[in-house]
């Protein structure tokens, strides 16, 4: 493996490890603070699970064990497509729940998951994948991500997802343009903040996906750019860390975490202090009685 290729491989491993730690922290936070009970947070958790699969599969040393190359790239393709669909689903959820104020049921959540998993599974299999899939994971100037994005499945899914997101953004914009005359009401501000928070995830998914989209097209027309190898791999391998950053940017999340840790510190400190106070008063009473 050449020096540049070794650097790309080390970048992949380092970013994947950071991404995995970030994902574990996010899931642990949701479990401890009971944030998982919120529907939008559960969608972020589904996104995080896909990021975990991405991080784990990128850590497979297929530069030494080439027989794992095909398995790595097919699973990477599936784990890569799921967040793309979830990016569009998050915007539809925001439009359905926040803008239209419809009830969101468990059955609808299951349908959303089915919509995310089914096309991702189908498009990660032939004939939608690249013909080079599984042949040269780290040979020469190649990487596992190159074959994933240089496929018709990715180009089709990204294009459709981007169009769906654009249509939903237009619908949300149109809704706020027709908002009642009391424009900056408390209800308006509350809805706007929720939409902005959910929209960040979709924006970062399709914003980073645009770089990979360009990267894939250049590879398909044999206009390979070495600098894009590093940029694309850094963006994709760091997906878990990016998701955690957006997650912690929420005021609701930070407030819930602060409340949780305050409760924990009180439950640990107050009983000990009361026990110590009781023992001290007991000693004083015994001395006074003597």
C-alpha positions in Angstrom: 0.0 0.0 0.0 1.4 3.4 -1.0 2.0 6.3 1.4 -1.1 8.2 0.3 -3.2 5.1 0.4 -2.0 4.4 3.9 -2.9 7.9 4.9 -6.4 7.4 3.5 -6.8 4.1 5.4 -5.6 5.6 8.7 -8.0 8.6 8.2 -10.8 6.1 7.7 -10.0 4.1 10.8 -9.5 7.3 13.0 -12.8 8.9 11.8 -14.7 5.6 12.2 -13.5 5.2 15.8 -14.5 8.8 16.7 -17.8 8.3 15.0 -18.5 5.0 16.9 -17.7 6.7 20.3 -20.0 9.6 19.4 -22.8 7.3 18.4 -22.5 5.3 21.7 -22.6 8.5 23.7 -25.7 9.7 21.8 -27.5 6.4 22.4 -26.5 6.3 26.0 -27.7 9.8 26.6 -31.1 9.0 25.0 -31.4 6.0 27.2 -30.4 7.7 30.5 -32.5 10.9 30.0 -35.5 9.1 28.6 -35.3 11.2 25.4 -35.9 8.1 23.4 -39.6 8.5 24.2 -39.7 11.5 21.8 -40.5 10.4 18.2 -38.1 12.8 16.5 -35.3 11.6 18.8 -36.1 8.0 17.9 -35.5 8.9 14.3 -32.2 10.4 15.2 -31.4 7.1 17.0 -32.2 5.1 13.9 -29.9 7.4 12.0 -27.2 6.8 14.7 -27.6 3.0 14.4 -27.0 3.3 10.6 -23.9 5.4 11.5 -22.7 2.6 13.9 -23.0 0.0 11.1 -21.0 2.3 8.8 -18.3 2.8 11.4 -18.0 -0.9 12.2 -17.9 -2.0 8.5 -15.2 0.5 7.6 -13.0 -0.9 10.3 -12.8 -4.3 8.6 -9.1 -4.6 7.3 -10.0 -5.6 3.8 -6.6 -4.3 2.7 -5.3 -7.6 4.3 -8.3 -9.8 4.0 -9.6 -9.1 0.4 -12.2 -11.9 0.5 -14.2 -9.6 2.9 -14.2 -6.8 0.3 -17.6 -7.7 -1.3 -19.3 -8.1 2.1 -17.9 -4.8 3.3 -19.0 -2.8 0.3 -22.5 -4.3 0.1 -23.2 -3.6 3.8 -21.6 -0.2 3.5 -23.9 0.6 0.6 -27.0 -0.4 2.6 -25.9 1.6 5.7 -25.1 4.5 3.4 -28.6 4.5 1.8 -30.6 4.3 5.0 -29.6 7.8 6.2 -30.4 9.2 2.7 -34.0 8.0 3.0 -34.2 9.0 6.6 -33.2 12.6 5.6 -36.3 12.8 3.5 -38.5 11.0 6.1 -37.4 13.5 8.8 -38.7 16.4 6.6 -42.0 14.6 5.9 -42.4 13.9 9.6 -41.8 17.6 10.3 -44.4 18.6 7.7 -46.9 15.9 8.9 -46.5 16.4 12.7 -45.4 20.1 13.2 -46.9 21.9 10.2 -50.2 20.0 9.7 -50.4 19.0 13.4 -51.6 15.5 12.6 -51.3 12.7 15.2 -48.2 10.5 14.8 -48.9 6.8 15.5 -46.6 3.8 16.1 -48.0 2.3 12.9 -46.8 5.3 10.9 -43.4 5.1 12.5 -43.2 1.4 11.4 -44.1 2.4 7.9 -41.4 5.1 7.9 -38.9 2.4 8.9 -40.1 0.1 6.2 -39.7 2.9 3.6 -36.2 3.5 4.9 -35.0 -0.1 4.9 -36.7 -1.6 1.8 -35.3 0.6 -1.0 -31.9 0.7 0.7 -31.8 -3.1 0.7 -33.0 -3.4 -3.0 -30.6 -0.7 -4.3 -27.6 -2.2 -2.5 -27.9 -5.4 -4.7 -27.3 -5.9 -8.4 -28.0 -4.5 -10.9 -27.9 -1.1 -9.1 -24.4 -1.5 -7.6 -21.2 -0.8 -9.5 -19.6 -3.6 -11.5 -16.4 -3.0 -9.6 -18.1 -3.8 -6.3 -16.0 -6.1 -4.2 -13.0 -6.3 -6.6 -10.6 -3.6 -5.3 -11.4 -2.2 -1.9 -8.0 -0.7 -1.2 -6.0 -1.7 -4.3 -4.1 1.1 -6.0 -6.0 4.4 -5.4 -9.3 2.8 -4.7 -11.4 2.8 -1.5 -14.5 0.9 -0.3 -16.5 4.1 -0.6 -15.6 4.7 -4.2 -17.5 1.7 -5.5 -20.5 2.6 -3.3 -21.0 6.1 -4.6 -20.1 5.2 -8.2 -23.3 3.3 -8.7 -26.7 4.0 -10.3 -28.4 3.0 -7.1 -26.8 5.9 -5.2 -27.4 8.4 -8.0 -31.1 7.4 -8.3 -31.7 7.4 -4.6 -30.0 10.7 -4.0 -31.8 12.4 -6.9 -35.2 11.2 -5.8 -34.5 12.0 -2.1 -33.3 15.5 -3.0 -36.4 16.2 -5.1 -38.7 15.0 -2.2 -36.8 17.2 0.3 -37.1 20.2 -2.1 -40.9 19.6 -2.5 -41.3 19.4 1.3 -39.3 22.5 1.9 -41.4 24.4 -0.6 -44.6 23.1 1.2 -43.3 24.2 4.6 -42.3 27.6 3.1 -45.7 28.0 1.5 -47.3 27.2 4.8 -45.4 29.9 6.7 -46.1 32.5 4.0 -49.8 31.9 4.5 -49.5 32.0 8.3 -52.1 34.0 10.1 -51.6 37.8 10.6 -50.3 37.4 14.1 -47.1 36.4 12.4 -44.5 36.2 15.2 -46.8 34.5 17.7 -45.5 32.0 20.3 -47.0 29.2 18.3 -45.2 30.3 15.2 -41.8 30.6 17.0 -42.3 27.2 18.6 -43.1 25.5 15.2 -40.2 27.3 13.5 -37.7 26.2 16.1 -38.8 22.5 15.8 -38.7 22.7 12.0 -35.2 24.2 12.1 -33.9 21.5 14.4 -35.3 18.6 12.4 -34.3 20.3 9.1 -30.6 20.5 10.2 -30.4 16.7 10.0 -31.8 16.6 6.5 -29.6 19.5 5.4 -26.4 17.9 6.7 -27.3 14.5 5.2 -28.0 15.9 1.7 -25.3 18.6 2.0 -22.6 16.0 2.6 -24.3 13.7 0.2 -23.8 16.3 -2.6 -20.1 16.1 -2.2 -20.3 12.3 -2.5 -22.7 12.7 -5.5 -20.2 14.8 -7.4 -17.4 12.4 -6.4 -19.4 9.4 -7.7 -20.2 11.1 -11.0 -16.5 12.0 -11.6 -15.6 8.4 -10.9 -18.2 7.1 -13.3 -16.9 9.3 -16.1 -13.3 8.4 -15.3 -12.5 11.9 -13.9 -11.1 10.6 -10.6 -9.7 13.3 -8.3 -7.4 12.1 -5.5 -8.2 15.0 -3.2 -11.9 13.9 -3.3 -11.0 10.5 -2.0 -9.9 12.1 1.3 -12.7 14.6 1.5 -15.4 12.0 0.7 -14.0 9.4 3.2 -13.7 12.0 5.9 -17.3 13.2 5.5 -18.7 9.7 5.4 -16.6 8.1 8.1 -17.3 11.1 10.5 -21.1 10.8 10.1 -21.6 9.7 13.7 -19.7 12.7 15.1 -21.6 15.1 12.9 -24.9 13.6 14.1 -23.8 14.0 17.7 -22.9 17.6 17.1 -26.3 18.4 15.8 -28.0 16.4 18.6 -26.2 18.4 21.3 -27.0 21.7 19.6 -30.6 21.2 20.7 -31.7 23.3 23.7 -34.1 20.6 24.7 -31.4 18.0 24.7 -29.0 20.1 26.8 -31.8 21.0 29.2 -32.8 17.4 29.7 -29.2 16.4 30.2 -28.7 19.2 32.8 -31.8 18.1 34.6 -30.7 14.5 34.6 -27.3 15.2 36.0 -28.7 17.6 38.7 -31.1 14.9 39.8 -28.3 12.3 40.0 -26.0 14.6 42.0 -28.8 15.4 44.5 -29.7 11.8 44.9 -26.0 10.9 45.6 -25.1 13.8 47.9 -28.2 14.5 50.0 -28.6 11.0 51.5 -25.0 10.9 52.6 -25.2 14.4 54.1 -28.3 13.4 56.0 -26.7 10.3 57.3 -23.6 12.2 58.4 -25.8 14.9 60.1 -27.7 12.2 61.9 -24.6 10.5 63.2 -23.1 13.8 64.3 -26.3 14.8 66.2 -26.3 11.3 67.8 -22.8 11.7 69.1 -23.6 15.1 70.5 -26.7 13.8 72.2 -24.7 10.9 73.8 -22.0 13.3 75.0 -24.5 15.7 76.4 -26.3 12.9 78.2 -23.0 11.7 79.7 
